[in-house]
Amino acid sequence: MSYHLNIKLGFKQIHIKVIPSQTLANVITTICKKEKLKGNYKVIFQGKNIDKSVSIKVTGIPTNAKIELVEEKKRTLTAAQVKIAVQIERERLIGNFEPKQSLFDILEYFDPKIGILNRNYFSDDNLKEFWLEPCIIYMNKKYKEISFLKRTTLTSIGLTTGSALFRILFEKSGLTIEEAQEKLKEKKKLKKIDAKQKWYQQVQKEALEQQKKEALEFEKLKIKYLALKQIEEKEQKKEQEQKQFEEQQQILRMKQFWKEEDKKKEKIYELIRLEEELEKKKKERKKKAKLEKLKNFKHKIQVFPPSLQEKTSEVINDFDLPDNFFNPKAKELTQMVRNSTQKQEQSKMLQTKKLRKKLSKANLPEISEVILRFVFPDQYIIQITFLPYDTLQNIYQFLRENIFQEKKKDIYFYLYVTPPFNKFEGKNQKTLKKLQLLPASTLRVSFGKEIELKTEELIKEELLGKKELF
């Protein structure tokens, strides 16, 4: 698995592909080589300084994250140390080391406490003793062989500061103890730690002297800074007083402005209230008019017996509407003109299905009466006029109370339409307008499969006198 990092270096942005086990110090060195940069750089992610010695996976930086490289200011050299913890079997030891020290120096440091370099094992014949070679594991990488451990330093691994954990394991080397001791003695020729310690001591002395000089300069600058700060504070107080005075004046002006606006708003609210009251009165009037229509409305009832000459299907679908029904009113003509203009405008615009349905319902003409024909199983037809605001529940009640005989009011029946088959139950409270049964429609009456009744036995005797032939 590979990570992608977006690195900001000044005004540049660099995109790099990185391994998650790789340390940030190695990433910085590769960028410096490509861009030909010199000096030390620190890593900043989300406003925080991140340790360079740690791997990318441990830092918690995600892929495609934005990282900023900032050049560190030159400081006096100090003897930096790395805190290393060594885990062997069930024991853990801690020590401080310089970054230029090798991995073999770390093993030699902990050898007298645990005995890392003097472990052995016997051969299968138990005749010879062989040396167990120590191996260091850091960040899922194995470092072994004495010559390689002497060459690799902590800086080459990416450890310059901070802390790290080494795990030590032992492997069979195939070397005898004498051969191993000769390799271990070669260390004295390669390394000279005493000279390095002297150099670090000199660096520390120089660093302390420079720190003293910097402390004196800092005190002088501090005195100058305090004097300038007092002058700035006096000027800031004057500016604050002026600002406060201006703000108070602005607040007074705003208060006057808002008072005037509140008066305007009150007038507007009064106008809105008056308009709402007028709308409420209009609605109440409409409701009263509808109720008066319902009270004063007289249902026209006509009974048609079955014809023997003509087919029933032709009779059922043939409606005799009056001539006044087809004469348009002044309101309907105005609506037709408006609808034609609206259709032209709406055809240019994109619309959803719901919007189209609403517009089509709004454009429908107003109908004052609805003609319903009820077809019984023996092809008797009863034609009744209703209002478009009547519900199916009202229609069921009207049939039971005004058309059926008193003895047969409680007979089960239901209304339906074909084709396609659509059943209307008696508890349905939808209006005829919502059910789209305007201006006229045929409803069939059914009493179930088991019951067979004749309409002459079901209908009142008064209605049988109103028979009309086709």
KATAFEN-V263912 format. One record per pair of residues at least 24 apart in sequence whose ideal C-beta (glycine too) atoms are under 6 Angstrom apart, sorted by the first residue. I is the first residue (numbers start at 1). GAP is how many residues later the second one is. Records with the same first field share a line. If there is no record, write none. Layout:
I = GAP, GAP
//
This chain:
3 = 60
4 = 59, 60
5 = 62
6 = 60
7 = 60
8 = 60
9 = 60
20 = 36, 37
21 = 34, 118
23 = 32, 135
24 = 28
25 = 27, 133
26 = 132
39 = 32
40 = 32
41 = 28, 30
42 = 28, 30
44 = 24, 26
51 = 111
53 = 105, 106, 109
55 = 84
76 = 131, 134
77 = 126
78 = 129
79 = 121, 125
80 = 81
82 = 72, 77
83 = 80
84 = 80
85 = 80
86 = 24, 80
87 = 80
88 = 26, 80
99 = 55, 56, 61
100 = 53
102 = 48, 51
103 = 33, 40, 46, 49
104 = 45, 46
107 = 27
120 = 57
129 = 48
131 = 42, 44, 46, 49
132 = 38
133 = 38, 40
134 = 34, 36
135 = 34, 36
136 = 30
137 = 30
138 = 28
146 = 37
150 = 40
297 = 90
299 = 85, 86
300 = 85
301 = 83
302 = 81, 166
303 = 79, 160, 163, 164
304 = 77, 164
305 = 162
306 = 73
307 = 163
312 = 67
315 = 155
316 = 59, 126
319 = 121
332 = 33
339 = 24
367 = 71, 72
370 = 62, 68
371 = 69
372 = 71
373 = 69
374 = 69, 71
375 = 69
376 = 69, 79
378 = 76, 77
380 = 75
388 = 44, 45, 50
389 = 42
390 = 42
391 = 38, 40
392 = 32, 36
393 = 36
396 = 30
403 = 56
404 = 54
405 = 55
408 = 50
413 = 32, 34
414 = 32
415 = 28
416 = 28
//
